Amino acid sequence: METEEEFLKWRSPLFFVDRIQKPLLIGQGANDPRVKQSESDQIVNAMQEAGLPVQYALYTAIQFS
């Protein structure tokens, strides 16, 4: 039986960057409680280091009066 860490690593796109074949657009909400900004930052950095095309849009909170 695999460990939780092995399972998560097997499912994470971060460890399969070399398989990405199309340009990727990542839209990240700065305050998203489900996907932390640091996780999006990691995949963007990995793609940039691999020379793969990626666009990163970080959306910050908008306050209404």
All heavy atoms as TSV, in Angstrom:
chain	resi	resn	atom	element	x	y	z
A	1	MET	N	N	0.853	-1.185	0.000
A	1	MET	CA	C	0.000	0.000	0.000
A	1	MET	C	C	0.891	1.238	0.000
A	1	MET	O	O	1.874	1.305	0.711
A	1	MET	CB	C	-0.889	-0.035	1.238
A	1	MET	CG	C	-1.775	1.152	1.389
A	1	MET	SD	S	-3.448	0.584	1.558
A	1	MET	CE	C	-4.332	1.813	0.739
A	2	GLU	N	N	0.523	2.215	-0.787
A	2	GLU	CA	C	1.327	3.440	-0.858
A	2	GLU	C	C	0.958	4.396	0.266
A	2	GLU	O	O	-0.147	4.348	0.809
A	2	GLU	CB	C	1.147	4.107	-2.209
A	2	GLU	CG	C	-0.266	4.546	-2.487
A	2	GLU	CD	C	-0.453	5.040	-3.914
A	2	GLU	OE1	O	0.347	4.728	-4.791
A	2	GLU	OE2	O	-1.424	5.763	-4.122
A	3	THR	N	N	1.892	5.273	0.578
A	3	THR	CA	C	1.637	6.267	1.616
A	3	THR	C	C	0.831	7.416	1.024
A	3	THR	O	O	0.709	7.551	-0.193
A	3	THR	CB	C	2.961	6.816	2.175
A	3	THR	OG1	O	3.620	7.543	1.134
A	3	THR	CG2	C	3.846	5.710	2.712
A	4	GLU	N	N	0.281	8.231	1.902
A	4	GLU	CA	C	-0.480	9.401	1.439
A	4	GLU	C	C	0.426	10.330	0.629
A	4	GLU	O	O	0.011	10.878	-0.397
A	4	GLU	CB	C	-1.077	10.148	2.624
A	4	GLU	CG	C	-1.913	11.333	2.197
A	4	GLU	CD	C	-2.564	12.059	3.365
A	4	GLU	OE1	O	-2.433	11.619	4.521
A	4	GLU	OE2	O	-3.205	13.090	3.105
A	5	GLU	N	N	1.665	10.498	1.069
A	5	GLU	CA	C	2.610	11.357	0.350
A	5	GLU	C	C	2.850	10.835	-1.067
A	5	GLU	O	O	2.852	11.604	-2.029
A	5	GLU	CB	C	3.931	11.447	1.101
A	5	GLU	CG	C	4.946	12.345	0.414
A	5	GLU	CD	C	6.262	12.442	1.166
A	5	GLU	OE1	O	6.339	12.011	2.328
A	5	GLU	OE2	O	7.211	12.955	0.567
A	6	GLU	N	N	3.025	9.526	-1.207
A	6	GLU	CA	C	3.231	8.938	-2.536
A	6	GLU	C	C	2.000	9.127	-3.416
A	6	GLU	O	O	2.116	9.437	-4.599
A	6	GLU	CB	C	3.552	7.451	-2.410
A	6	GLU	CG	C	4.908	7.165	-1.818
A	6	GLU	CD	C	5.105	5.705	-1.478
A	6	GLU	OE1	O	4.111	5.007	-1.194
A	6	GLU	OE2	O	6.266	5.266	-1.501
A	7	PHE	N	N	0.833	8.940	-2.827
A	7	PHE	CA	C	-0.416	9.115	-3.564
A	7	PHE	C	C	-0.551	10.547	-4.067
A	7	PHE	O	O	-0.871	10.779	-5.236
A	7	PHE	CB	C	-1.603	8.752	-2.667
A	7	PHE	CG	C	-2.938	9.037	-3.293
A	7	PHE	CD1	C	-3.434	8.220	-4.304
A	7	PHE	CD2	C	-3.702	10.114	-2.875
A	7	PHE	CE1	C	-4.672	8.487	-4.885
A	7	PHE	CE2	C	-4.927	10.387	-3.440
A	7	PHE	CZ	C	-5.418	9.568	-4.455
A	8	LEU	N	N	-0.303	11.518	-3.198
A	8	LEU	CA	C	-0.431	12.923	-3.585
A	8	LEU	C	C	0.611	13.300	-4.632
A	8	LEU	O	O	0.308	14.044	-5.577
A	8	LEU	CB	C	-0.321	13.828	-2.358
A	8	LEU	CG	C	-1.468	13.694	-1.352
A	8	LEU	CD1	C	-1.183	14.525	-0.102
A	8	LEU	CD2	C	-2.792	14.082	-1.973
A	9	LYS	N	N	1.821	12.806	-4.496
A	9	LYS	CA	C	2.869	13.088	-5.472
A	9	LYS	C	C	2.501	12.504	-6.835
A	9	LYS	O	O	2.713	13.125	-7.870
A	9	LYS	CB	C	4.209	12.532	-4.993
A	9	LYS	CG	C	5.367	12.934	-5.849
A	9	LYS	CD	C	6.685	12.473	-5.253
A	9	LYS	CE	C	7.849	12.907	-6.109
A	9	LYS	NZ	N	9.126	12.487	-5.556
A	10	TRP	N	N	1.923	11.322	-6.850
A	10	TRP	CA	C	1.518	10.664	-8.087
A	10	TRP	C	C	0.428	11.445	-8.815
A	10	TRP	O	O	0.364	11.458	-10.027
A	10	TRP	CB	C	1.032	9.249	-7.763
A	10	TRP	CG	C	0.470	8.527	-8.945
A	10	TRP	CD1	C	1.184	7.934	-9.949
A	10	TRP	CD2	C	-0.894	8.314	-9.247
A	10	TRP	NE1	N	0.326	7.367	-10.865
A	10	TRP	CE2	C	-0.974	7.593	-10.439
A	10	TRP	CE3	C	-2.093	8.671	-8.606
A	10	TRP	CZ2	C	-2.165	7.218	-11.024
A	10	TRP	CZ3	C	-3.285	8.287	-9.193
A	10	TRP	CH2	C	-3.305	7.571	-10.379
A	11	ARG	N	N	-0.410	12.173	-8.070
A	11	ARG	CA	C	-1.519	12.923	-8.656
A	11	ARG	C	C	-1.184	14.378	-8.959
A	11	ARG	O	O	-1.929	15.038	-9.655
A	11	ARG	CB	C	-2.709	12.893	-7.702
A	11	ARG	CG	C	-3.239	11.492	-7.521
A	11	ARG	CD	C	-4.568	11.504	-6.927
A	11	ARG	NE	N	-5.377	12.483	-7.617
A	11	ARG	CZ	C	-6.674	12.512	-7.607
A	11	ARG	NH1	N	-7.325	11.615	-6.947
A	11	ARG	NH2	N	-7.356	13.442	-8.227
A	12	SER	N	N	-0.115	14.891	-8.441
A	12	SER	CA	C	0.209	16.308	-8.570
A	12	SER	C	C	0.800	16.635	-9.943
A	12	SER	O	O	1.784	16.026	-10.362
A	12	SER	CB	C	1.212	16.718	-7.493
A	12	SER	OG	O	1.655	18.035	-7.726
A	13	PRO	N	N	0.228	17.623	-10.637
A	13	PRO	CA	C	0.803	18.027	-11.926
A	13	PRO	C	C	2.215	18.602	-11.787
A	13	PRO	O	O	2.973	18.620	-12.745
A	13	PRO	CB	C	-0.172	19.073	-12.454
A	13	PRO	CG	C	-0.917	19.553	-11.270
A	13	PRO	CD	C	-0.935	18.427	-10.281
A	14	LEU	N	N	2.570	19.044	-10.596
A	14	LEU	CA	C	3.902	19.594	-10.369
A	14	LEU	C	C	4.995	18.592	-10.741
A	14	LEU	O	O	6.049	18.969	-11.231
A	14	LEU	CB	C	4.051	20.023	-8.908
A	14	LEU	CG	C	5.377	20.642	-8.502
A	14	LEU	CD1	C	5.635	21.931	-9.276
A	14	LEU	CD2	C	5.380	20.919	-7.008
A	15	PHE	N	N	4.732	17.310	-10.533
A	15	PHE	CA	C	5.727	16.281	-10.797
A	15	PHE	C	C	5.631	15.698	-12.210
A	15	PHE	O	O	6.345	14.765	-12.551
A	15	PHE	CB	C	5.620	15.175	-9.749
A	15	PHE	CG	C	5.887	15.693	-8.361
A	15	PHE	CD1	C	4.849	16.011	-7.510
A	15	PHE	CD2	C	7.185	15.915	-7.936
A	15	PHE	CE1	C	5.092	16.514	-6.241
A	15	PHE	CE2	C	7.451	16.415	-6.664
A	15	PHE	CZ	C	6.395	16.717	-5.821
A	16	PHE	N	N	4.732	16.279	-13.024
A	16	PHE	CA	C	4.553	15.822	-14.398
A	16	PHE	C	C	4.648	16.979	-15.390
A	16	PHE	O	O	4.079	16.928	-16.481
A	16	PHE	CB	C	3.209	15.101	-14.549
A	16	PHE	CG	C	3.117	13.861	-13.705
A	16	PHE	CD1	C	2.464	13.881	-12.484
A	16	PHE	CD2	C	3.715	12.686	-14.122
A	16	PHE	CE1	C	2.397	12.742	-11.700
A	16	PHE	CE2	C	3.650	11.536	-13.341
A	16	PHE	CZ	C	2.991	11.570	-12.129
A	17	VAL	N	N	5.360	18.018	-15.015
A	17	VAL	CA	C	5.504	19.200	-15.867
A	17	VAL	C	C	6.042	18.818	-17.246
A	17	VAL	O	O	5.616	19.378	-18.251
A	17	VAL	CB	C	6.406	20.261	-15.184
A	17	VAL	CG1	C	6.823	21.344	-16.145
A	17	VAL	CG2	C	5.696	20.867	-13.994
A	18	ASP	N	N	6.917	17.837	-17.290
A	18	ASP	CA	C	7.511	17.431	-18.567
A	18	ASP	C	C	6.490	16.841	-19.531
A	18	ASP	O	O	6.749	16.730	-20.721
A	18	ASP	CB	C	8.646	16.434	-18.324
A	18	ASP	CG	C	8.194	15.177	-17.606
A	18	ASP	OD1	O	7.306	15.257	-16.730
A	18	ASP	OD2	O	8.733	14.106	-17.922
A	19	ARG	N	N	5.310	16.500	-19.052
A	19	ARG	CA	C	4.261	15.936	-19.908
A	19	ARG	C	C	3.307	16.996	-20.455
A	19	ARG	O	O	2.459	16.684	-21.291
A	19	ARG	CB	C	3.458	14.893	-19.147
A	19	ARG	CG	C	4.277	13.685	-18.753
A	19	ARG	CD	C	3.393	12.670	-18.108
A	19	ARG	NE	N	4.181	11.557	-17.588
A	19	ARG	CZ	C	3.652	10.523	-16.984
A	19	ARG	NH1	N	2.353	10.434	-16.808
A	19	ARG	NH2	N	4.425	9.557	-16.538
A	20	ILE	N	N	3.393	18.217	-19.971
A	20	ILE	CA	C	2.502	19.277	-20.437
A	20	ILE	C	C	2.925	19.659	-21.851
A	20	ILE	O	O	4.073	20.002	-22.094
A	20	ILE	CB	C	2.541	20.491	-19.478
A	20	ILE	CG1	C	2.033	20.062	-18.102
A	20	ILE	CG2	C	1.713	21.641	-20.036
A	20	ILE	CD1	C	2.174	21.119	-17.023
A	21	GLN	N	N	1.966	19.599	-22.781
A	21	GLN	CA	C	2.288	19.810	-24.186
A	21	GLN	C	C	1.666	21.069	-24.776
A	21	GLN	O	O	2.000	21.457	-25.891
A	21	GLN	CB	C	1.836	18.597	-25.005
A	21	GLN	CG	C	2.536	17.338	-24.591
A	21	GLN	CD	C	2.053	16.139	-25.382
A	21	GLN	OE1	O	1.243	16.259	-26.289
A	21	GLN	NE2	N	2.552	14.972	-25.042
A	22	LYS	N	N	0.761	21.698	-24.075
A	22	LYS	CA	C	0.067	22.881	-24.587
A	22	LYS	C	C	0.335	24.061	-23.653
A	22	LYS	O	O	0.599	23.873	-22.464
A	22	LYS	CB	C	-1.444	22.634	-24.642
A	22	LYS	CG	C	-1.856	21.434	-25.448
A	22	LYS	CD	C	-1.740	21.708	-26.912
A	22	LYS	CE	C	-2.217	20.496	-27.697
A	22	LYS	NZ	N	-2.080	20.615	-29.094
A	23	PRO	N	N	0.247	25.289	-24.190
A	23	PRO	CA	C	0.368	26.456	-23.308
A	23	PRO	C	C	-0.700	26.391	-22.208
A	23	PRO	O	O	-1.805	25.907	-22.431
A	23	PRO	CB	C	0.109	27.637	-24.242
A	23	PRO	CG	C	0.444	27.123	-25.600
A	23	PRO	CD	C	0.057	25.662	-25.584
A	24	LEU	N	N	-0.346	26.854	-21.049
A	24	LEU	CA	C	-1.242	26.765	-19.899
A	24	LEU	C	C	-1.531	28.151	-19.345
A	24	LEU	O	O	-0.630	28.979	-19.214
A	24	LEU	CB	C	-0.579	25.899	-18.822
A	24	LEU	CG	C	-1.421	25.471	-17.633
A	24	LEU	CD1	C	-2.600	24.620	-18.070
A	24	LEU	CD2	C	-0.570	24.682	-16.656
A	25	LEU	N	N	-2.799	28.395	-19.040
A	25	LEU	CA	C	-3.218	29.625	-18.367
A	25	LEU	C	C	-3.674	29.233	-16.972
A	25	LEU	O	O	-4.556	28.384	-16.816
A	25	LEU	CB	C	-4.376	30.299	-19.110
A	25	LEU	CG	C	-5.067	31.443	-18.378
A	25	LEU	CD1	C	-4.113	32.597	-18.119
A	25	LEU	CD2	C	-6.290	31.907	-19.154
A	26	ILE	N	N	-3.061	29.823	-15.970
A	26	ILE	CA	C	-3.431	29.561	-14.583
A	26	ILE	C	C	-4.050	30.824	-14.015
A	26	ILE	O	O	-3.428	31.885	-13.994
A	26	ILE	CB	C	-2.209	29.134	-13.748
A	26	ILE	CG1	C	-1.671	27.815	-14.285
A	26	ILE	CG2	C	-2.577	29.027	-12.267
A	26	ILE	CD1	C	-0.441	27.310	-13.597
A	27	GLY	N	N	-5.291	30.718	-13.569
A	27	GLY	CA	C	-5.980	31.816	-12.890
A	27	GLY	C	C	-6.089	31.466	-11.419
A	27	GLY	O	O	-6.641	30.428	-11.064
A	28	GLN	N	N	-5.548	32.305	-10.570
A	28	GLN	CA	C	-5.485	32.031	-9.137
A	28	GLN	C	C	-6.096	33.167	-8.351
A	28	GLN	O	O	-5.738	34.327	-8.553
A	28	GLN	CB	C	-4.023	31.838	-8.703
A	28	GLN	CG	C	-3.801	31.724	-7.220
A	28	GLN	CD	C	-4.387	30.442	-6.645
A	28	GLN	OE1	O	-4.214	29.386	-7.220
A	28	GLN	NE2	N	-5.058	30.534	-5.521
A	29	GLY	N	N	-7.018	32.845	-7.462
A	29	GLY	CA	C	-7.539	33.831	-6.527
A	29	GLY	C	C	-6.600	33.923	-5.342
A	29	GLY	O	O	-6.257	32.903	-4.738
A	30	ALA	N	N	-6.157	35.118	-5.020
A	30	ALA	CA	C	-5.182	35.295	-3.942
A	30	ALA	C	C	-5.703	34.775	-2.603
A	30	ALA	O	O	-4.920	34.338	-1.761
A	30	ALA	CB	C	-4.791	36.759	-3.822
A	31	ASN	N	N	-7.007	34.777	-2.424
A	31	ASN	CA	C	-7.582	34.336	-1.157
A	31	ASN	C	C	-8.353	33.023	-1.286
A	31	ASN	O	O	-9.194	32.715	-0.456
A	31	ASN	CB	C	-8.506	35.423	-0.593
A	31	ASN	CG	C	-7.743	36.694	-0.300
A	31	ASN	OD1	O	-6.668	36.653	0.269
A	31	ASN	ND2	N	-8.282	37.815	-0.713
A	32	ASP	N	N	-8.066	32.244	-2.299
A	32	ASP	CA	C	-8.756	30.979	-2.511
A	32	ASP	C	C	-8.432	30.022	-1.362
A	32	ASP	O	O	-7.266	29.696	-1.136
A	32	ASP	CB	C	-8.313	30.367	-3.839
A	32	ASP	CG	C	-9.096	29.127	-4.227
A	32	ASP	OD1	O	-9.592	28.416	-3.320
A	32	ASP	OD2	O	-9.215	28.857	-5.428
A	33	PRO	N	N	-9.450	29.548	-0.635
A	33	PRO	CA	C	-9.181	28.660	0.504
A	33	PRO	C	C	-8.872	27.221	0.080
A	33	PRO	O	O	-8.351	26.445	0.878
A	33	PRO	CB	C	-10.483	28.718	1.312
A	33	PRO	CG	C	-11.532	29.018	0.288
A	33	PRO	CD	C	-10.862	29.901	-0.745
A	34	ARG	N	N	-9.172	26.844	-1.170
A	34	ARG	CA	C	-8.971	25.462	-1.605
A	34	ARG	C	C	-7.612	25.244	-2.247
A	34	ARG	O	O	-6.969	24.233	-2.030
A	34	ARG	CB	C	-10.076	25.068	-2.583
A	34	ARG	CG	C	-11.435	24.947	-1.920
A	34	ARG	CD	C	-12.539	24.849	-2.965
A	34	ARG	NE	N	-13.782	25.416	-2.485
A	34	ARG	CZ	C	-14.090	26.699	-2.472
A	34	ARG	NH1	N	-13.257	27.592	-2.925
A	34	ARG	NH2	N	-15.249	27.113	-2.004
A	35	VAL	N	N	-7.234	26.164	-3.103
A	35	VAL	CA	C	-5.935	26.075	-3.781
A	35	VAL	C	C	-5.118	27.282	-3.339
A	35	VAL	O	O	-5.447	28.416	-3.679
A	35	VAL	CB	C	-6.078	26.066	-5.322
A	35	VAL	CG1	C	-4.705	26.007	-5.978
A	35	VAL	CG2	C	-6.944	24.905	-5.773
A	36	LYS	N	N	-4.093	27.028	-2.585
A	36	LYS	CA	C	-3.260	28.116	-2.064
A	36	LYS	C	C	-2.419	28.730	-3.179
A	36	LYS	O	O	-1.996	28.047	-4.112
A	36	LYS	CB	C	-2.328	27.604	-0.963
A	36	LYS	CG	C	-3.058	26.945	0.184
A	36	LYS	CD	C	-3.889	27.937	0.937
A	36	LYS	CE	C	-4.599	27.279	2.110
A	36	LYS	NZ	N	-5.645	28.080	2.669
A	37	GLN	N	N	-2.180	30.014	-3.081
A	37	GLN	CA	C	-1.378	30.724	-4.083
A	37	GLN	C	C	-0.001	30.090	-4.231
A	37	GLN	O	O	0.529	29.982	-5.336
A	37	GLN	CB	C	-1.246	32.197	-3.705
A	37	GLN	CG	C	-0.443	32.992	-4.715
A	37	GLN	CD	C	-0.277	34.444	-4.338
A	37	GLN	OE1	O	-1.041	34.978	-3.547
A	37	GLN	NE2	N	0.724	35.084	-4.894
A	38	SER	N	N	0.574	29.622	-3.147
A	38	SER	CA	C	1.906	29.012	-3.215
A	38	SER	C	C	1.924	27.782	-4.116
A	38	SER	O	O	2.933	27.497	-4.767
A	38	SER	CB	C	2.403	28.649	-1.819
A	38	SER	OG	O	1.550	27.699	-1.223
A	39	GLU	N	N	0.799	27.051	-4.189
A	39	GLU	CA	C	0.732	25.876	-5.054
A	39	GLU	C	C	0.737	26.281	-6.528
A	39	GLU	O	O	1.413	25.667	-7.350
A	39	GLU	CB	C	-0.500	25.045	-4.718
A	39	GLU	CG	C	-0.426	24.439	-3.328
A	39	GLU	CD	C	-1.706	23.763	-2.908
A	39	GLU	OE1	O	-2.671	23.727	-3.698
A	39	GLU	OE2	O	-1.745	23.267	-1.770
A	40	SER	N	N	-0.002	27.327	-6.853
A	40	SER	CA	C	0.016	27.835	-8.232
A	40	SER	C	C	1.390	28.400	-8.570
A	40	SER	O	O	1.893	28.188	-9.678
A	40	SER	CB	C	-1.060	28.902	-8.423
A	40	SER	OG	O	-2.344	28.319	-8.355
A	41	ASP	N	N	1.991	29.102	-7.627
A	41	ASP	CA	C	3.340	29.642	-7.843
A	41	ASP	C	C	4.323	28.522	-8.179
A	41	ASP	O	O	5.172	28.675	-9.057
A	41	ASP	CB	C	3.842	30.381	-6.596
A	41	ASP	CG	C	3.075	31.665	-6.298
A	41	ASP	OD1	O	2.350	32.163	-7.176
A	41	ASP	OD2	O	3.222	32.168	-5.159
A	42	GLN	N	N	4.190	27.385	-7.498
A	42	GLN	CA	C	5.104	26.258	-7.726
A	42	GLN	C	C	4.996	25.721	-9.151
A	42	GLN	O	O	6.011	25.487	-9.799
A	42	GLN	CB	C	4.806	25.119	-6.751
A	42	GLN	CG	C	5.272	25.363	-5.354
A	42	GLN	CD	C	4.922	24.194	-4.448
A	42	GLN	OE1	O	3.909	23.524	-4.629
A	42	GLN	NE2	N	5.774	23.947	-3.468
A	43	ILE	N	N	3.786	25.519	-9.637
A	43	ILE	CA	C	3.638	24.953	-10.976
A	43	ILE	C	C	4.072	25.959	-12.035
A	43	ILE	O	O	4.704	25.603	-13.023
A	43	ILE	CB	C	2.207	24.422	-11.237
A	43	ILE	CG1	C	2.130	23.638	-12.551
A	43	ILE	CG2	C	1.184	25.516	-11.242
A	43	ILE	CD1	C	2.719	22.274	-12.518
A	44	VAL	N	N	3.788	27.234	-11.813
A	44	VAL	CA	C	4.224	28.276	-12.759
A	44	VAL	C	C	5.751	28.309	-12.804
A	44	VAL	O	O	6.344	28.327	-13.889
A	44	VAL	CB	C	3.641	29.654	-12.377
A	44	VAL	CG1	C	4.299	30.767	-13.171
A	44	VAL	CG2	C	2.135	29.662	-12.598
A	45	ASN	N	N	6.395	28.297	-11.662
A	45	ASN	CA	C	7.865	28.318	-11.618
A	45	ASN	C	C	8.461	27.088	-12.288
A	45	ASN	O	O	9.438	27.198	-13.032
A	45	ASN	CB	C	8.358	28.433	-10.176
A	45	ASN	CG	C	8.085	29.797	-9.578
A	45	ASN	OD1	O	7.960	30.791	-10.287
A	45	ASN	ND2	N	7.967	29.858	-8.271
A	46	ALA	N	N	7.868	25.925	-12.040
A	46	ALA	CA	C	8.380	24.693	-12.648
A	46	ALA	C	C	8.258	24.752	-14.169
A	46	ALA	O	O	9.168	24.337	-14.893
A	46	ALA	CB	C	7.632	23.488	-12.098
A	47	MET	N	N	7.144	25.282	-14.656
A	47	MET	CA	C	6.959	25.385	-16.104
A	47	MET	C	C	7.935	26.387	-16.711
A	47	MET	O	O	8.512	26.141	-17.770
A	47	MET	CB	C	5.518	25.758	-16.428
A	47	MET	CG	C	4.547	24.626	-16.150
A	47	MET	SD	S	2.887	25.000	-16.721
A	47	MET	CE	C	3.136	24.990	-18.497
A	48	GLN	N	N	8.120	27.512	-16.040
A	48	GLN	CA	C	9.062	28.511	-16.541
A	48	GLN	C	C	10.479	27.951	-16.580
A	48	GLN	O	O	11.205	28.155	-17.549
A	48	GLN	CB	C	8.997	29.776	-15.691
A	48	GLN	CG	C	7.725	30.558	-15.895
A	48	GLN	CD	C	7.559	31.710	-14.926
A	48	GLN	OE1	O	8.149	31.740	-13.845
A	48	GLN	NE2	N	6.738	32.683	-15.312
A	49	GLU	N	N	10.863	27.223	-15.555
A	49	GLU	CA	C	12.204	26.626	-15.513
A	49	GLU	C	C	12.392	25.589	-16.623
A	49	GLU	O	O	13.488	25.411	-17.124
A	49	GLU	CB	C	12.460	25.987	-14.147
A	49	GLU	CG	C	12.679	27.001	-13.048
A	49	GLU	CD	C	12.859	26.363	-11.679
A	49	GLU	OE1	O	12.974	25.117	-11.598
A	49	GLU	OE2	O	12.867	27.111	-10.683
A	50	ALA	N	N	11.293	24.925	-17.010
A	50	ALA	CA	C	11.351	23.931	-18.078
A	50	ALA	C	C	11.218	24.568	-19.464
A	50	ALA	O	O	11.269	23.875	-20.469
A	50	ALA	CB	C	10.253	22.890	-17.874
A	51	GLY	N	N	11.029	25.901	-19.493
A	51	GLY	CA	C	10.897	26.601	-20.768
A	51	GLY	C	C	9.555	26.374	-21.440
A	51	GLY	O	O	9.439	26.509	-22.661
A	52	LEU	N	N	8.527	26.049	-20.647
A	52	LEU	CA	C	7.195	25.805	-21.192
A	52	LEU	C	C	6.351	27.065	-21.132
A	52	LEU	O	O	6.474	27.847	-20.187
A	52	LEU	CB	C	6.509	24.681	-20.413
A	52	LEU	CG	C	7.206	23.326	-20.485
A	52	LEU	CD1	C	6.604	22.365	-19.486
A	52	LEU	CD2	C	7.116	22.777	-21.904
A	53	PRO	N	N	5.455	27.261	-22.110
A	53	PRO	CA	C	4.631	28.475	-22.126
A	53	PRO	C	C	3.542	28.428	-21.048
A	53	PRO	O	O	2.753	27.487	-20.991
A	53	PRO	CB	C	4.028	28.484	-23.525
A	53	PRO	CG	C	4.059	27.072	-23.973
A	53	PRO	CD	C	5.227	26.424	-23.287
A	54	VAL	N	N	3.531	29.457	-20.215
A	54	VAL	CA	C	2.533	29.558	-19.149
A	54	VAL	C	C	2.212	31.030	-18.909
A	54	VAL	O	O	3.092	31.884	-18.952
A	54	VAL	CB	C	3.029	28.881	-17.845
A	54	VAL	CG1	C	4.292	29.515	-17.316
A	54	VAL	CG2	C	1.940	28.864	-16.785
A	55	GLN	N	N	0.939	31.308	-18.707
A	55	GLN	CA	C	0.483	32.643	-18.315
A	55	GLN	C	C	-0.146	32.499	-16.932
A	55	GLN	O	O	-0.878	31.540	-16.666
A	55	GLN	CB	C	-0.568	33.170	-19.298
A	55	GLN	CG	C	-0.018	33.504	-20.657
A	55	GLN	CD	C	0.854	34.758	-20.624
A	55	GLN	OE1	O	0.557	35.715	-19.922
A	55	GLN	NE2	N	1.931	34.722	-21.375
A	56	TYR	N	N	0.122	33.462	-16.065
A	56	TYR	CA	C	-0.345	33.396	-14.688
A	56	TYR	C	C	-1.123	34.655	-14.380
A	56	TYR	O	O	-0.593	35.757	-14.466
A	56	TYR	CB	C	0.866	33.262	-13.770
A	56	TYR	CG	C	0.574	33.024	-12.306
A	56	TYR	CD1	C	-0.563	32.371	-11.873
A	56	TYR	CD2	C	1.482	33.416	-11.339
A	56	TYR	CE1	C	-0.798	32.125	-10.537
A	56	TYR	CE2	C	1.266	33.184	-9.997
A	56	TYR	CZ	C	0.126	32.529	-9.598
A	56	TYR	OH	O	-0.108	32.289	-8.260
A	57	ALA	N	N	-2.406	34.479	-14.033
A	57	ALA	CA	C	-3.247	35.607	-13.655
A	57	ALA	C	C	-3.588	35.445	-12.170
A	57	ALA	O	O	-4.254	34.481	-11.781
A	57	ALA	CB	C	-4.515	35.626	-14.486
A	58	LEU	N	N	-3.121	36.377	-11.367
A	58	LEU	CA	C	-3.387	36.363	-9.925
A	58	LEU	C	C	-4.445	37.420	-9.633
A	58	LEU	O	O	-4.233	38.602	-9.893
A	58	LEU	CB	C	-2.111	36.646	-9.132
A	58	LEU	CG	C	-2.269	36.681	-7.615
A	58	LEU	CD1	C	-2.758	35.336	-7.087
A	58	LEU	CD2	C	-0.954	37.084	-6.969
A	59	TYR	N	N	-5.576	36.973	-9.140
A	59	TYR	CA	C	-6.696	37.876	-8.840
A	59	TYR	C	C	-6.716	38.185	-7.353
A	59	TYR	O	O	-6.835	37.281	-6.539
A	59	TYR	CB	C	-8.011	37.240	-9.279
A	59	TYR	CG	C	-8.050	36.988	-10.761
A	59	TYR	CD1	C	-7.734	35.734	-11.277
A	59	TYR	CD2	C	-8.366	38.003	-11.647
A	59	TYR	CE1	C	-7.752	35.501	-12.645
A	59	TYR	CE2	C	-8.385	37.780	-13.013
A	59	TYR	CZ	C	-8.072	36.531	-13.501
A	59	TYR	OH	O	-8.089	36.305	-14.857
A	60	THR	N	N	-6.588	39.454	-7.028
A	60	THR	CA	C	-6.638	39.876	-5.635
A	60	THR	C	C	-8.067	40.224	-5.270
A	60	THR	O	O	-8.929	40.394	-6.131
A	60	THR	CB	C	-5.731	41.087	-5.391
A	60	THR	OG1	O	-6.129	42.132	-6.268
A	60	THR	CG2	C	-4.267	40.740	-5.670
A	61	ALA	N	N	-8.329	40.315	-3.995
A	61	ALA	CA	C	-9.673	40.617	-3.520
A	61	ALA	C	C	-10.090	42.015	-3.942
A	61	ALA	O	O	-9.287	42.941	-3.944
A	61	ALA	CB	C	-9.723	40.492	-2.003
A	62	ILE	N	N	-11.346	42.144	-4.293
A	62	ILE	CA	C	-11.929	43.444	-4.643
A	62	ILE	C	C	-12.860	43.836	-3.517
A	62	ILE	O	O	-13.712	43.050	-3.105
A	62	ILE	CB	C	-12.706	43.359	-5.970
A	62	ILE	CG1	C	-11.777	42.938	-7.098
A	62	ILE	CG2	C	-13.370	44.688	-6.270
A	62	ILE	CD1	C	-12.493	42.673	-8.404
A	63	GLN	N	N	-12.675	45.037	-3.014
A	63	GLN	CA	C	-13.545	45.507	-1.943
A	63	GLN	C	C	-14.558	46.485	-2.507
A	63	GLN	O	O	-14.211	47.388	-3.249
A	63	GLN	CB	C	-12.708	46.171	-0.855
A	63	GLN	CG	C	-11.757	45.185	-0.223
A	63	GLN	CD	C	-11.470	45.549	1.217
A	63	GLN	OE1	O	-12.063	46.443	1.772
A	63	GLN	NE2	N	-10.562	44.810	1.811
A	64	PHE	N	N	-15.802	46.273	-2.162
A	64	PHE	CA	C	-16.879	47.160	-2.594
A	64	PHE	C	C	-17.300	48.050	-1.437
A	64	PHE	O	O	-17.349	47.606	-0.307
A	64	PHE	CB	C	-18.076	46.328	-3.070
A	64	PHE	CG	C	-17.762	45.483	-4.275
A	64	PHE	CD1	C	-17.405	44.161	-4.136
A	64	PHE	CD2	C	-17.825	46.034	-5.547
A	64	PHE	CE1	C	-17.114	43.373	-5.232
A	64	PHE	CE2	C	-17.535	45.264	-6.648
A	64	PHE	CZ	C	-17.189	43.938	-6.503
A	65	SER	N	N	-17.619	49.297	-1.731
A	65	SER	CA	C	-18.037	50.218	-0.678
A	65	SER	C	C	-19.527	50.154	-0.464
A	65	SER	O	O	-20.288	49.960	-1.319
A	65	SER	CB	C	-17.699	51.655	-1.021
A	65	SER	OG	O	-16.413	51.775	-1.544
